[in-house]
Amino acid sequence: MSTINITPFTDVLLVLLIIFIILASVTKEPKLPDAHNRDRVAPSQIVVIVNDKNEIQIGSNTVTIAQAPAAFASLADATGHKFTSVIIKADPKASYGTILEIMDAAKRSNLIDFGLANHIQGTPEGSN
């Protein structure tokens, strides 16, 4: 036989190609889109901070999701129901469901306008 059999070589290359495709899709994290905000939300005294562990801070108090409606009601009473908006500063790794539950708790206290804080262009990274 005067020709070289390349079938085993092709099989090895195809297996390596499949392994690299699987590894590339598993190891690469999707990049979160950058949000660019030119409009500022209306000023509000009620600020909610959610960290990457889904811990909720409403005003200066750290609360659970079950305590959130009472916290919103007390803040609304403290501000004389002057504000109807809530500003939510959430970590990109925070759960979307937690944000929705916070918004639902705020709606029960007649806080119906929401602003999601992000980095404003032209400001330093530390100030949101």
JORA-V858924 format. One record per residue. SS is DSSP state (hx for helix, st for strand, lp for the rest). PHI is phi in whole degrees, 0 to 359 (NA if undefined). BURIAL is + if it has 9 or more other C-alpha atoms within 8 Angstrom, else -. Layout:
SS;PHI;BURIAL
SS;PHI;BURIAL
This chain:
lp;NA;-
lp;264;-
lp;254;-
lp;270;-
lp;276;-
lp;260;-
hx;298;-
hx;297;-
hx;297;-
hx;295;-
hx;298;-
hx;296;-
hx;297;-
hx;294;-
hx;296;-
hx;297;-
hx;298;-
hx;296;-
hx;298;-
hx;294;-
hx;296;-
hx;295;-
hx;296;-
hx;293;-
hx;283;-
hx;278;-
hx;276;-
lp;269;-
lp;280;-
lp;290;-
lp;278;-
lp;285;-
lp;290;-
lp;279;-
lp;262;-
lp;246;-
st;243;+
lp;260;-
lp;260;-
lp;265;-
lp;282;-
lp;298;-
lp;297;-
lp;213;+
lp;272;-
lp;258;+
st;238;+
st;245;+
st;242;+
st;239;+
lp;269;+
lp;290;+
lp;261;-
lp;61;+
lp;276;+
st;253;+
st;238;+
st;252;+
lp;66;-
lp;253;-
st;253;-
st;271;-
st;228;+
lp;268;-
lp;294;+
lp;288;-
lp;272;-
hx;298;+
hx;301;+
hx;292;-
hx;295;+
hx;295;+
hx;297;+
hx;291;-
hx;291;+
hx;296;+
hx;294;-
hx;294;-
lp;267;+
lp;67;-
lp;55;-
lp;287;-
lp;255;+
lp;243;+
st;242;+
st;231;+
st;256;+
st;250;+
st;251;+
st;241;+
lp;293;-
lp;301;-
lp;269;-
lp;290;+
lp;288;-
hx;297;-
hx;296;-
hx;295;+
hx;297;+
hx;295;-
hx;294;+
hx;295;+
hx;296;+
hx;294;-
hx;296;+
hx;292;+
hx;297;+
lp;294;-
lp;258;+
lp;61;-
lp;260;+
lp;251;+
st;255;-
st;233;+
st;235;+
st;257;-
lp;284;+
lp;217;+
lp;286;+
st;268;+
lp;300;-
lp;92;-
lp;251;-
lp;297;-
lp;300;-
lp;288;-
lp;253;-
lp;253;-
